[in-house]
Amino acid sequence: MPKMKTKSASKKRFRVRPGGTVKRGHAFKRHILTKKTTKNKRQLRGTATVHETNMGHMAQMLPGRGI
């Protein structure tokens, strides 16, 4: 059997942490920022963790990454 390929878009957007959780960035922070409040933009900074209910999809998109 051939090796399973990683989705190219997923490897650019997600990082797998040593504990097996997946790190992601926040959405809605790229453009049209004038109508968003300062509080909203501030809370979109930094990174977040992918929810447990989506980890099955992450394992399919990132095979062999220890998920």
N, C-alpha and C positions, 0 to 999 in steps of 0.2 A: 504494500500500500504506500502511496506517496505521502509525504508529510503534509500536515494541514497548514495552510497559510494564514497569517495574521491579517486582519483587515487593516489596510493602510491608513484609513481615516482614524481608526481606533488607536493605533500606536502613536499617532500624533497628538491625540487629545487626552489620553489617559495614562497614568503611571500606577503600577502595582507596588504597594508598600510591602515591607518585609512580612507583616502579619497576614497578608492576603487581602487586605482591603484595597480599594481602588480610589485614587485621588483624581478629582476632576476640577475644571474651572467653572465659574458661574456664567450663565447666559444673560442676555439683555444688558450687556455693558459695552457694546461696540459703537453704536451710533444712536442718533435721536436721543441724546442725553439731556437736551434742554428742558424737556417736559417731565423729566424724572426728578424726584426730590433729592436733595443732598443726602438725606438719611438713607434713601433707597440705594443710591450709588455707593455710599460708604459701606453698606452691608453686603454689597456684591463683590467687595474686594476679597482677595485671597482665594483659597481653595476650599473645596467641600469634598465629602465622601459619597461615593455611589451607594444608594440604598440597597439593603439586603435583597429586596424583591427583584432587583435588576441584576443581581450577580450571576444568574444563569445566563443571561444574554451576554454579559461581559466575558464569561468563560468561553462562550462560543466565538466571540469576536477576537479574543486574545488567547488562543490555545498555547499551552506549554509555558505559561507565565506564572504558574503556581497559584492559580485561583481555585 
